[in-house]
Amino acid sequence: MSQTITKAYSAGMTKPDGSMDGRLLRCHKLHLGLYTRVAKDVRATAGYISLVAAGKRQNDKIRQAILTELWRIEKIKNVD
């Protein structure tokens, strides 16, 4: 088990008995396809979205679209 995950368990974020595993996996799945969703919204390629997200390219419109999608995911996670 990685040191980061071990720290998360000890901080009470998840429990080793698996009681939070389902929620953690559901939350993770919300991020799948994030670049593709943003790419469709701004009419760009997912590869270019990835470059902007990594800071290798600058584009304020795309950066804002990424942040908007991340905030949307956070709202969904908080409801879950």
C-alpha positions as CSV (number, residue, x, y, z in Angstrom):
1,M,0.0,0.0,0.0
2,S,1.4,3.4,-0.9
3,Q,2.5,5.8,1.8
4,T,-0.1,8.4,0.6
5,I,-3.0,5.9,0.9
6,T,-1.7,4.8,4.3
7,K,-1.7,8.4,5.5
8,A,-5.2,8.9,4.2
9,Y,-6.4,5.9,6.2
10,S,-4.7,7.1,9.3
11,A,-6.3,10.6,8.8
12,G,-9.7,9.0,8.8
13,M,-10.5,9.9,5.2
14,T,-11.2,6.2,4.3
15,K,-11.2,3.1,6.3
16,P,-9.1,0.0,5.7
17,D,-12.2,-2.2,6.1
18,G,-13.4,-0.9,2.7
19,S,-16.5,0.9,4.0
20,M,-15.6,4.0,1.9
21,D,-14.3,2.1,-1.2
22,G,-17.5,2.3,-3.1
23,R,-17.8,6.0,-2.7
24,L,-14.1,6.6,-3.5
25,L,-14.5,4.6,-6.8
26,R,-17.7,6.5,-7.7
27,C,-15.9,9.8,-7.1
28,H,-13.0,8.7,-9.2
29,K,-15.2,7.7,-12.1
30,L,-16.6,11.3,-12.3
31,H,-13.1,12.4,-13.5
32,L,-13.0,9.9,-16.4
33,G,-13.6,11.7,-19.6
34,L,-13.1,15.2,-18.1
35,Y,-10.8,16.3,-21.0
36,T,-13.2,14.9,-23.6
37,R,-16.2,16.7,-22.1
38,V,-14.2,20.0,-21.9
39,A,-12.9,19.5,-25.5
40,K,-16.5,19.1,-26.8
41,D,-17.6,22.3,-25.0
42,V,-14.7,24.4,-26.4
43,R,-14.3,22.7,-29.7
44,A,-10.7,21.6,-29.2
45,T,-9.0,18.2,-28.9
46,A,-8.7,16.4,-25.6
47,G,-4.9,16.4,-26.2
48,Y,-4.8,20.2,-26.3
49,I,-7.0,20.3,-23.1
50,S,-4.4,18.1,-21.5
51,L,-1.6,20.4,-22.4
52,V,-3.5,23.4,-21.0
53,A,-4.3,21.5,-17.8
54,A,-0.6,20.6,-17.4
55,G,0.4,24.2,-17.9
56,K,2.3,23.5,-21.1
57,R,0.0,25.7,-23.1
58,Q,-1.9,28.9,-22.1
59,N,-5.5,29.4,-23.0
60,D,-7.8,31.2,-20.5
61,K,-11.0,30.0,-22.1
62,I,-10.0,26.4,-21.8
63,R,-8.5,26.8,-18.4
64,Q,-11.8,28.3,-17.2
65,A,-13.7,25.4,-18.8
66,I,-11.5,22.9,-17.0
67,L,-12.1,24.6,-13.7
68,T,-15.8,24.8,-14.3
69,E,-16.0,21.1,-15.0
70,L,-13.9,20.3,-11.9
71,W,-16.2,22.4,-9.7
72,R,-19.2,20.6,-11.2
73,I,-17.6,17.3,-10.2
74,E,-16.9,18.6,-6.7
75,K,-20.6,19.6,-6.3
76,I,-21.7,16.1,-7.4
77,K,-19.2,14.5,-5.0
78,N,-20.5,16.5,-2.1
79,V,-24.1,15.4,-2.7
80,D,-23.0,11.7,-2.9
